[in-house]
Amino acid sequence: MALFTAKPADGVVWITGGSTGIGAQSAIRFANQGFTVFVSARSEKDLDKLARSYSGKGEIRYLPLDVTNRTACQKALDDIRGQGFEVAVALFNAGMFEHMKGSELTLDGFEKTFAVNFSGVVNCLVPVVDQMKRIGKGQIAVVASVSGYGGLRLASAYGASKAALINMCESLKFDFDAMNIKIQVVNPGFIDTPMTEQNKFPMPFLMPLDKAADRLVASMKKDMFEITFPKRFTWLLKFINILPYPLYFWLVGRGTSGGKKK
Ligand SMILES: NC(=O)c1ccc[n+]([C@@H]2O[C@H](COP(=O)([O-])OP(=O)(O)OC[C@H]3O[C@@H](n4cnc5c(N)ncnc54)[C@H](OP(=O)(O)O)[C@@H]3O)[C@@H](O)[C@H]2O)c1
């Protein structure tokens, strides 16, 4: 049986991390399909700029939000309902990346990364699922990363938080399918966004942002569980991750030996 795919008449789209990068470009694409889109992030200035500059078929509204604050996440959803809408599509995309060198570990780095990348998703997911359960349908996409496939240099906190998201989505799919809630996990490779601008290491197959957002939003109309791009890179990583560990460490070590923070 086909999984649920929302149309504008079913409700609105809610995107966390919607002020810049993948979230903002996805918001524009959903709005162009005729959806009302709510974007959330901490920077009200960036959200306001995006909402004001949009003039297409649909509409972009914004709700400033720090996803690490669980009360604020519930309140954001209440605000959407207060404006007369149900969320038909949730794209949980807010995230951060902090280099974590093995010789310079910090508890704060781990705590902050998990608070934003993992708990930040859960804080929004739980109330949204309550709402979708009540109306009997919905679709959710969680932006993880190919860093969640296996350990990469400098990504001990980031990769672990994304691996947790992938595992959580796999686990939820068993129940959500039966609840008419489509869940998808998005595992991008390197995409040209403000987040990757900070990287001082080579980023193979770096994908332009427009192309990535096109791919993401189009794939959310399909029933595949995992949305991943650019495929040349992400499937190579999938393959490397099934190799025996000695080979895995050799290949990834060589491939990322330029990965020292400059
Ligand atoms: N770019 C890549 O190569 C790549 C690859 C794999 C996965 N990803 C994932 O894709 C997602 C989007 O990243 P991006 O590349 O588009 O980078 P980006 O432009 O830096 O977007 C990150 C978004 O998250 C928001 N955000 C960060 N902390 C937040 C918080 N505490 N509460 C609410 N919003 C918060 C940011 O806005 P504020 O700072 O205003 O809050 C911004 O809107 C992330 O989850 C990232 O891990 C990116």
The ligand as an SDF file (V2000), in Angstrom:
LIG
                    3D

 48 52  0  0  0  0  0  0  0  0999 V2000
   25.6350   20.7920    4.2750 N   0  0  0  0  0  0  0  0  0  0  0  0
   25.9840   19.4970    4.3030 C   0  0  0  0  0  0  0  0  0  0  0  0
   26.9700   19.0750    3.6500 O   0  0  0  0  0  0  0  0  0  0  0  0
   25.1970   18.5190    5.1210 C   0  0  0  0  0  0  0  0  0  0  0  0
   25.4850   17.1630    4.9710 C   0  0  0  0  0  0  0  0  0  0  0  0
   24.7770   16.2260    5.7150 C   0  0  0  0  0  0  0  0  0  0  0  0
   23.7740   16.6670    6.5690 C   0  0  0  0  0  0  0  0  0  0  0  0
   23.5120   17.9930    6.7050 N   0  0  0  0  0  0  0  0  0  0  0  0
   22.4610   18.3830    7.6310 C   0  0  0  0  0  0  0  0  0  0  0  0
   21.5560   19.2340    6.9720 O   0  0  0  0  0  0  0  0  0  0  0  0
   20.8880   20.0540    7.9380 C   0  0  0  0  0  0  0  0  0  0  0  0
   20.8650   21.4900    7.4370 C   0  0  0  0  0  0  0  0  0  0  0  0
   22.1940   21.9820    7.3840 O   0  0  0  0  0  0  0  0  0  0  0  0
   22.7110   22.9990    6.2750 P   0  0  0  0  0  0  0  0  0  0  0  0
   23.8460   22.3380    5.6120 O   0  0  0  0  0  0  0  0  0  0  0  0
   21.5860   23.5120    5.4630 O   0  0  0  0  0  0  0  0  0  0  0  0
   23.3620   24.1290    7.1850 O   0  0  0  0  0  0  0  0  0  0  0  0
   22.8620   25.5340    7.6990 P   0  0  0  0  0  0  0  0  0  0  0  0
   22.5770   26.4320    6.5470 O   0  0  0  0  0  0  0  0  0  0  0  0
   23.8800   25.9370    8.7090 O   0  0  0  0  0  0  0  0  0  0  0  0
   21.4700   25.2160    8.4180 O   0  0  0  0  0  0  0  0  0  0  0  0
   21.3360   24.8680    9.7490 C   0  0  0  0  0  0  0  0  0  0  0  0
   19.9800   25.3490   10.2040 C   0  0  0  0  0  0  0  0  0  0  0  0
   19.7390   24.8700   11.5340 O   0  0  0  0  0  0  0  0  0  0  0  0
   19.3460   25.9770   12.3440 C   0  0  0  0  0  0  0  0  0  0  0  0
   19.6990   25.6910   13.7270 N   0  0  0  0  0  0  0  0  0  0  0  0
   20.9210   25.4340   14.2570 C   0  0  0  0  0  0  0  0  0  0  0  0
   20.8190   25.2680   15.5860 N   0  0  0  0  0  0  0  0  0  0  0  0
   19.5020   25.4090   15.8990 C   0  0  0  0  0  0  0  0  0  0  0  0
   18.7640   25.3610   17.1020 C   0  0  0  0  0  0  0  0  0  0  0  0
   19.3490   25.1500   18.2750 N   0  0  0  0  0  0  0  0  0  0  0  0
   17.4240   25.5510   17.0610 N   0  0  0  0  0  0  0  0  0  0  0  0
   16.7980   25.8020   15.8720 C   0  0  0  0  0  0  0  0  0  0  0  0
   17.4450   25.8430   14.7040 N   0  0  0  0  0  0  0  0  0  0  0  0
   18.7740   25.6650   14.7190 C   0  0  0  0  0  0  0  0  0  0  0  0
   20.0860   27.1680   11.7340 C   0  0  0  0  0  0  0  0  0  0  0  0
   19.5180   28.4350   12.0630 O   0  0  0  0  0  0  0  0  0  0  0  0
   19.8920   29.2910   13.3810 P   0  0  0  0  0  0  0  0  0  0  0  0
   21.3820   29.2420   13.5080 O   0  0  0  0  0  0  0  0  0  0  0  0
   19.3370   30.6340   13.1220 O   0  0  0  0  0  0  0  0  0  0  0  0
   19.2080   28.6260   14.5240 O   0  0  0  0  0  0  0  0  0  0  0  0
   19.8900   26.8800   10.2690 C   0  0  0  0  0  0  0  0  0  0  0  0
   18.6030   27.2780    9.8530 O   0  0  0  0  0  0  0  0  0  0  0  0
   21.6480   19.8430    9.2540 C   0  0  0  0  0  0  0  0  0  0  0  0
   20.9400   18.9540   10.0750 O   0  0  0  0  0  0  0  0  0  0  0  0
   22.9490   19.2080    8.8050 C   0  0  0  0  0  0  0  0  0  0  0  0
   23.5400   18.4100    9.8190 O   0  0  0  0  0  0  0  0  0  0  0  0
   24.1930   18.9350    5.9960 C   0  0  0  0  0  0  0  0  0  0  0  0
  1  2  1  0
  2  3  2  0
  2  4  1  0
  4  5  1  0
  4 48  2  0
  5  6  2  0
  6  7  1  0
  7  8  2  0
  8  9  1  0
  8 48  1  0
  9 10  1  0
  9 46  1  0
 10 11  1  0
 11 12  1  0
 11 44  1  0
 12 13  1  0
 13 14  1  0
 14 15  2  0
 14 16  1  0
 14 17  1  0
 17 18  1  0
 18 19  2  0
 18 20  1  0
 18 21  1  0
 21 22  1  0
 22 23  1  0
 23 24  1  0
 23 42  1  0
 24 25  1  0
 25 26  1  0
 25 36  1  0
 26 27  1  0
 26 35  1  0
 27 28  2  0
 28 29  1  0
 29 30  1  0
 29 35  2  0
 30 31  1  0
 30 32  2  0
 32 33  1  0
 33 34  2  0
 34 35  1  0
 36 37  1  0
 36 42  1  0
 37 38  1  0
 38 39  2  0
 38 40  1  0
 38 41  1  0
 42 43  1  0
 44 45  1  0
 44 46  1  0
 46 47  1  0
M  CHG  2   8   1  16  -1
M  END
$$$$
